[in-house]
Amino acid sequence: MSELTLPKSWTTIKLREIGTWRGGGTPSKSNPAFWTNGTIPWVSPKDMKQPRLSTAQDLITEAAVESSATNLIPAGSVLLVTRSGILAHSLPVAVSLVPVALNQDIKALTPHDITDAEYLRLVFQCFERDILNTCRKGGTTVHSIEFPALQEFTIPLPPLAEQKRIVAKIEELFSELEAGEESLRAARRQLGVYRQSLLKQAFEGKLTETWRAENPDKLESPAQLLARIQAARQARYEQQLKEWEVALHEWESGGKTGKKPSRPSLAEPTKLTAGSWEIPRNWTWTNLGMLKLFSLYGPRFSSDDYSAEGVCVLRTSDIGESGKVNLETAPRLRLSKSEFFQYHCKKGDLLITRTGSLGTLAVFNDDVEAIPGAYLIHYRLASAEYATYLYHFLKGPVGQTALTGGGAGVGRPNLNAPTIEAIPIPFCSLPEQQEIVRLLDEQFE
């Protein structure tokens, strides 16, 4: 125990002096008389998850107590795990409300009349780090508390009446904290519902209903919207061809090392289908298959190929709920220029998880060289300006239902590009998209 300034009526005492310590043991599993129709809780570390114990997962008979190494511990004793892997992080402690038996990994302290068991439990929690630092012995997989050192550990001890007042006050404060935590959880749930409701309104056109009435000159007809998408796809494809020609020239002049850059192609758009709700007359239905320039599955590399330098490899774990990419956790990989050209991410590219955490996605928006990992589908859009709008739609209730419910496979569902690209997406003019994104970001802030 660290040096403390105590009130005059308080004292300090070593744990060996404060009560009677007992250990436990395991009755023979091969003797049914020890286990069949047992009524005595036999406590092991797996039961030490609550502050007060009145039962255990295993029950033993009186014959087991009489004829084995375990002991019957009276109610009102403090139980302490002294051998378990969990001691690497915490010190489980509980008060027994009924007589119990123990296994060999737990010690029991039955306090003298001068000490309240609940006060002792709180003291053990208070000085958990000190006890672990001074009394714990580490092993490869299992940690243990050195009992002689534990017995010499010193704790503060107020008069019994004050111990009870301390326990009552702490319980009162803990109740207030638990009520506050539940209020926070309820608020978080309500915010989640509000967020999904707001996203639903946004892509039904309700969020920008007033904006459309005030900005008729910024609206386009469905035919104009579809024509604009096609023109954007064609313009970006032609730009991609120019970039490929540069990459091909560099590959040839560099001795043709690495894989030859593949000539890009412009795939046919996915067939359009309408969604299940009504959209404003100035909007149209589209999908990712129409809005994309291309999509590709992230390449698979072995973790043995990772290095301290090179381009970032973005994994599912590097994409947060906010849609931001965590570049600090992403591993790195050395790639040739031609390989990087084949897979590299550009600002405004959409990254969607295709296995594992379905429904997770991000918009790449960083000034670093990066490629998608194997569990991502990489989308380059006809225009990078569509990216945040699409991100919000896919994070909304319709998009999430389609992504999380579109996986196939046993155990670890997988999404494929055709499934994602067929999801109906409501589409409006770029100025209205920007207004929707602005309003959503404003509300989410």
Secondary structure, DSSP 8 states (H G I E B T S, - for coil): -------TT-EEEEGGGSEEEE------TT-GGGTTT--EEEE-GGGTTSSEES--SEEE-HHHHHTSS--EE-TT-EEEE-EEGGGGT---EEEESS-EEE-TTEEEEEE-TTS-HHHHHHHHHHTHHHHHHHHEE--SS-EEE-HHHHHT-EEEE--HHHHHHHHHHHHHHHHHHHHHHHHHHHHHHHHHHHHHHHHHHHTTT-TTHHHHHH-GGG---HHHHHHHHHHHHHHHHHHHHHHHHHHHHHHHHTTS-SS----------------SS---TT-EEE-HHHHEEEEEE-----GGGEESSSEEEE-GGGB-TTS-B-TTT--EE---HHHHHHH---TT-EEEE-BSSTT-EEE---SS-EEE-TTEEEEEES-GGGHHHHHHHHHSHHHHHHHHHS-BSSSS-B--HHHHHTS-EEE--HHHHHHHHHHHHHHH-
